[in-house]
Amino acid sequence: MSREKVDLWVGIFVLLGALALVFLALKAGNLLNVLAVGKTYSVTANFDNIGGLKPRAPVKSAGVVVGRVSSITFDDKMFQGVVTLDLDARYVFPTDSSAKILTSGLLGEQYIGIEPGGDDKNFVAGDKIRYTQSAVVLENLISQFLYSKAAEGSNSGSGGESAPK
């Protein structure tokens, strides 16, 4: 093969490698779904603790992605996180549906799970999800466990038996 053909093939492989890296970067940052824009409607939900939830995190129901988190703000009157969800217009949920912040796996990314209710009326753009459950923060669980173990240890030593007379 001539030198020019080898250079051409090397250039093609380098270009394909660069495209693959761009694809992986977009996939890792959940930016591929931003390119596929369809009709959506926005609803909001208030949470006491959003944990590590980030914008563009998936919104799932029954394991199916039905939307994305569009923004996260702080309500300084209620001292809660306000999460705005862009739900795909194909999927409608009853107004008594609940939203939970869940984690994929033990230490995976966080997402919002929607459990449908049974109401006859459905959410429309601008509605608010009333029933929410905040994120479970692993550090809080560990500290509660350690605190309860420390309390058990201090109670067992102080309430012991007295010496016989």
Buried (B, 14 or more C-beta within 10 A) or exposed (E): EEEEEEEEEEEEEEEEEEEEEEEEEBEEEBEEBEEEEEEBBBBBBBBEEBBEBBEBBBBBBEEEEBBBBBEBEEEEEEEBBBBBBBBBEEBBBEBBBBBBBBBEEEEEBBBBBBBBBEEEEBBEEEBEBEEBBBBBBEEEEEEEEEEEEEEEEEEEEEEEEEEEE
